[in-house]
Amino acid sequence: MDEPTVSDMSITDEHIVVASKTRVSEICSELSVNPEHAVLVKKGNDILGVVTAKDIFSKEDYVDNASKK
């Protein structure tokens, strides 16, 4: 039996994949259910980046602090 290769796997098997035009609120909703997951941001066939709950919380602190100035 041949060992599977990376090309045999689908990124949607273990990750949440969203389009680049997805609202941040939708990503937050996904991460609130599965905070340990990463969200892959895709445009066409390319992965543009990865968003985690930690990313969301770090930006939330930045926005809160900026609005108090």
VMD Tcl script that draws the C-alpha trace (Angstrom):
set ca {
  {0.00 0.00 0.00}
  {1.40 3.38 -1.03}
  {1.71 6.11 1.52}
  {-0.51 9.12 0.68}
  {1.16 12.29 -0.54}
  {0.32 15.90 0.20}
  {-1.37 16.21 -3.19}
  {-3.80 13.45 -2.12}
  {-5.06 15.57 0.77}
  {-7.67 18.28 0.68}
  {-7.01 21.41 2.74}
  {-10.69 21.46 3.65}
  {-10.28 18.14 5.51}
  {-8.68 19.76 8.55}
  {-8.92 23.49 8.00}
  {-11.55 26.13 7.49}
  {-11.12 27.77 4.09}
  {-12.75 31.11 3.24}
  {-12.70 33.43 0.26}
  {-10.68 36.64 0.51}
  {-13.93 38.65 0.47}
  {-15.29 36.91 3.60}
  {-16.32 39.27 6.39}
  {-14.23 39.21 9.55}
  {-17.43 38.61 11.55}
  {-17.94 35.33 9.68}
  {-14.38 34.26 10.48}
  {-14.95 35.18 14.12}
  {-18.10 33.08 14.14}
  {-16.16 30.06 12.83}
  {-13.35 30.57 15.34}
  {-15.77 30.96 18.24}
  {-16.92 27.38 17.60}
  {-13.40 26.04 16.97}
  {-10.90 28.50 18.51}
  {-7.96 26.13 18.04}
  {-8.46 25.99 14.27}
  {-6.82 28.17 11.67}
  {-8.73 29.80 8.85}
  {-7.05 29.73 5.45}
  {-7.86 32.72 3.25}
  {-8.03 31.76 -0.41}
  {-8.31 33.72 -3.66}
  {-8.63 31.57 -6.75}
  {-6.22 28.69 -6.30}
  {-3.87 30.61 -4.01}
  {-3.79 30.71 -0.21}
  {-3.25 34.36 0.73}
  {-2.87 33.88 4.45}
  {-3.92 32.29 7.69}
  {-6.10 33.78 10.44}
  {-6.25 32.42 13.98}
  {-8.22 33.40 17.07}
  {-5.00 34.91 18.43}
  {-4.82 37.20 15.37}
  {-8.39 38.37 15.92}
  {-7.84 39.07 19.62}
  {-4.58 40.95 19.02}
  {-6.28 43.22 16.47}
  {-9.26 43.71 18.79}
  {-6.92 45.06 21.49}
  {-5.30 47.37 18.93}
  {-8.67 48.73 17.77}
  {-9.89 49.22 21.36}
  {-6.71 51.10 22.33}
  {-6.75 53.26 19.18}
  {-10.37 54.27 19.76}
  {-9.52 55.49 23.29}
  {-6.89 57.96 22.01}
}
mol new
graphics top color blue
foreach p $ca { graphics top sphere $p radius 0.5 }
foreach p [lrange $ca 0 end-1] q [lrange $ca 1 end] { graphics top cylinder $p $q radius 0.2 }
display resetview
